Amino acid sequence: MDIILDNSGPELFSDLCLADFLISEGFALEVHFHMKCFGWFVSDVTLNDLLWTLEECSNFKEDQTLQYFGNRWKV
């Protein structure tokens, strides 16, 4: 399955949740994310945005669930 990433922030987080759901429930064996090589607009998702989001989620000490998913998604 392919997901075209558009905006960073909550929309990117929702895309990660969607991909997790699709794989966990057996609707997809793998998910491929497509993002911009460089941002045209300030909110466009680039590889750095994706990596930053995964790192922030996995290091979020105040919420173990968010840490769990951040670590899970980094694999």
C-alpha positions as a Markdown table, in Angstrom:
| # | Residue | x | y | z |
|---|---|---|---|---|
| 1 | Met | 0.0 | 0.0 | 0.0 |
| 2 | Asp | 1.2 | 3.5 | -0.7 |
| 3 | Ile | 0.5 | 6.6 | 1.3 |
| 4 | Ile | 1.3 | 10.0 | -0.1 |
| 5 | Leu | 2.3 | 12.3 | 2.8 |
| 6 | Asp | 1.1 | 15.8 | 2.5 |
| 7 | Asn | 1.3 | 17.9 | 5.7 |
| 8 | Ser | 3.4 | 17.5 | 8.8 |
| 9 | Gly | 2.1 | 17.7 | 12.3 |
| 10 | Pro | -1.2 | 16.0 | 13.2 |
| 11 | Glu | -1.8 | 14.9 | 9.6 |
| 12 | Leu | 1.5 | 13.1 | 9.5 |
| 13 | Phe | 0.8 | 11.5 | 12.8 |
| 14 | Ser | -2.6 | 10.3 | 11.5 |
| 15 | Asp | -1.0 | 8.8 | 8.4 |
| 16 | Leu | 1.3 | 6.8 | 10.7 |
| 17 | Cys | -1.6 | 5.6 | 12.7 |
| 18 | Leu | -3.5 | 4.7 | 9.5 |
| 19 | Ala | -0.5 | 2.7 | 8.3 |
| 20 | Asp | -0.2 | 0.9 | 11.6 |
| 21 | Phe | -3.9 | 0.0 | 11.5 |
| 22 | Leu | -3.7 | -1.3 | 7.9 |
| 23 | Ile | -0.8 | -3.6 | 8.7 |
| 24 | Ser | -2.1 | -4.7 | 12.2 |
| 25 | Glu | -5.5 | -5.6 | 10.8 |
| 26 | Gly | -4.1 | -7.4 | 7.8 |
| 27 | Phe | -5.4 | -5.0 | 5.1 |
| 28 | Ala | -1.8 | -4.4 | 3.9 |
| 29 | Leu | 1.4 | -6.4 | 4.3 |
| 30 | Glu | 3.5 | -3.2 | 4.1 |
| 31 | Val | 3.0 | 0.5 | 3.6 |
| 32 | His | 5.2 | 2.8 | 1.5 |
| 33 | Phe | 5.3 | 6.5 | 2.4 |
| 34 | His | 5.9 | 9.0 | -0.4 |
| 35 | Met | 7.0 | 12.5 | 0.6 |
| 36 | Lys | 8.6 | 15.6 | -1.0 |
| 37 | Cys | 12.3 | 15.7 | -1.5 |
| 38 | Phe | 12.1 | 19.3 | -0.3 |
| 39 | Gly | 9.2 | 21.3 | 0.9 |
| 40 | Trp | 7.3 | 23.6 | -1.4 |
| 41 | Phe | 5.2 | 24.9 | 1.5 |
| 42 | Val | 6.1 | 25.1 | 5.1 |
| 43 | Ser | 3.9 | 22.2 | 6.1 |
| 44 | Asp | 5.0 | 19.7 | 3.4 |
| 45 | Val | 6.4 | 16.5 | 4.7 |
| 46 | Thr | 10.1 | 15.7 | 4.0 |
| 47 | Leu | 12.2 | 12.8 | 5.2 |
| 48 | Asn | 13.6 | 15.0 | 8.0 |
| 49 | Asp | 10.0 | 15.7 | 9.2 |
| 50 | Leu | 9.2 | 12.0 | 9.2 |
| 51 | Leu | 12.4 | 11.0 | 11.1 |
| 52 | Trp | 11.9 | 13.9 | 13.5 |
| 53 | Thr | 8.3 | 12.8 | 14.2 |
| 54 | Leu | 9.3 | 9.2 | 14.9 |
| 55 | Glu | 12.1 | 10.3 | 17.2 |
| 56 | Glu | 9.9 | 12.7 | 19.1 |
| 57 | Cys | 7.2 | 10.1 | 19.6 |
| 58 | Ser | 9.7 | 7.4 | 20.8 |
| 59 | Asn | 11.3 | 9.8 | 23.2 |
| 60 | Phe | 8.1 | 11.2 | 24.7 |
| 61 | Lys | 8.6 | 10.3 | 28.3 |
| 62 | Glu | 5.2 | 11.5 | 29.5 |
| 63 | Asp | 3.2 | 9.0 | 27.5 |
| 64 | Gln | 4.2 | 5.4 | 27.3 |
| 65 | Thr | 1.7 | 4.6 | 24.6 |
| 66 | Leu | 3.2 | 7.3 | 22.3 |
| 67 | Gln | 6.7 | 5.9 | 23.1 |
| 68 | Tyr | 5.5 | 2.4 | 22.2 |
| 69 | Phe | 4.2 | 3.5 | 18.8 |
| 70 | Gly | 7.2 | 5.7 | 18.1 |
| 71 | Asn | 9.5 | 2.8 | 18.7 |
| 72 | Arg | 7.3 | 0.4 | 16.8 |
| 73 | Trp | 7.1 | 2.7 | 13.8 |
| 74 | Lys | 10.9 | 3.3 | 13.7 |
| 75 | Val | 11.5 | -0.4 | 12.9 |
